[in-house]
Amino acid sequence: MRIMRWITSSLRAKLLTLFIVLSSIPLIVVGLISYQKSFDLISSHSKASSKLQADMLGRNIDILFEDTEQLLELSKNPKVIHFLFSQSETYQEAKDILQTFKLYRETYKYENVLNISFINLYGKGISERRGVFRLNLNPLRNPHFRTLSQNPSLILKIPPAGASEYDRLDGFTYSGPNVISIIASVKQRITHEVIGFIVIDLNDSFIKEFCDKVTIGKTGFFYILDQNGQPVYVPSVNEQDQALVRQISASGLDHHENDSFVLQTKGPPKFIVSNTSGSTGWKIIGMAPLQEIVSDANQIRQLIVVSVVLSAVFAITIHFFLTRRLTKPIQQLQHKMRLAASGYLESKVKPAGTDEIADLGQSFNIMLAKIKRLLEQSIREQEQLQKAELRTLQAQINPHFLYNTLDSIVWMAEAGKNDRVIHLVKALSRFFRLSLNKGRDWISIQTELEHAQSYLIIQQMRYRDILDYEIDIQPELLNYPILKMTLQPLIENALYHGIKNKRGKGLIQIAGFRENETIVVLTVTDNGIGIAEEQLDFLRCQLARPLEAEEENHVDGGFGLLNVHHRLRLYFGEGFGVQLESTEGEGTRVSIRIPKNRGNQ
């Protein structure tokens, strides 16, 4: 009764009660709906993420098997076919085959391959482990070989659980619980008749490595079953999880193929996700407590509850100040107008209600938004215009360079220097292919160096007596992005304005290093005639000018020094670009400063 009397005692109390009711009910309703929606959404995302992890694990296994199956190309080797087809062999034949094994290992770096073996239908074979050997048993007594003789196109993957000591055929391959075998038939090249088999033994440690790298939840794990439901790999887990693994292995997952589901247990429910390897047919199964999968959803629930409570408290607090601040909207609008007049166009008003002041604030916001859009449109158009002009400059490849190179090719062809013609044409082709680069503005530093090297090869063949070059770039910089055709114009300047005008042999050095954790510096240095002090001061003055004050500057040999500098400043800002150092009579050094990890390749 006392509460009712307080509510009816004043208009302010009535407004407060009405305000609490009208604000709390929507907050509670919205909170409940938000919780349910967020719980469903996050749960589905977490389950999809776990499914993606299983798919990634299966794909990693498939990729490793696909890479290893490249060794099956050995079965097409004529020496191997002759060895299997004939009943006798020479020491040289066996040595050549083993050397071929070694060559494949050195080429493809197969770390998990334990042994490679060949055996014909009569028991004669050769392997890395034993060399040339002969079995006492008929190979076709082995069920895997019988299967391949009847289906020559198959490639069998035998997990550790699927190979017995007898299956390993008298020990000519590796045996034991940690060996996976890939077996395929070897066919005669003309008749395609099966004449033998190739066996590749793998260490199964890569499966453990793959499974350990992929996680599901916080305490979950992945394990792998073969086509028959036998374990290929199961990590060390507690007894309860081991019992669940045995239960799933015994019941199979045919009704949950490539799917996810919740398994009810005596303890907390488990989330199960499965996938089937396309290469081996093995099943990759992930298991984790369901509570870990939906833990983010539970955190969202707590966050929503706290948000609703804080929103209610905040709304009540606002009410107490509302009646005493009727003039606040006018003061706020005045303040925002002054900010806008000073140039800050983000000073928008937050109008409340539908009265004249709120309408005025809304109109003010619309006006600012239109002004901002017009300014942004003007800036975008100006940037697009500058980029279009720069791309036009980028497309202007010096025709004299092409004409002179083609003249050199004709002269070499007439002189019968075919090898040099081929070398020069390849360099020219690579130069223009990298110049075009499918219209992209960004390439890696490594690709830019290849482009510059193609240009230097062409020029070195034209100016063999006066040109040498060196390239010294830190390897860790090669994958960083750079604007296309940044180095070539600087090399062209070094050649035409430095080295050609001096006596004796010229040298162009290209180097690159990190100035700090955020800056990459590339340099082009020549030992040419250098730049006169007056001309050097003029060029440095041009480099220091702001972008809006730039004028077109033509330099022979491509875009020129200034165009490269302008492009870098347009993309990266005033703190980056070209720096110039030169001593007349000694040479010139041009440095390019760009930020690390900027741009889009």
Order of alpha helices (4+ residues) and beta strands (2+ residues): alpha-alpha-alpha-alpha-beta-beta-beta-alpha-beta-beta-beta-alpha-beta-beta-alpha-beta-beta-beta-alpha-alpha-alpha-alpha-alpha-alpha-beta-alpha-beta-beta-alpha-beta-beta-alpha-alpha-beta-beta
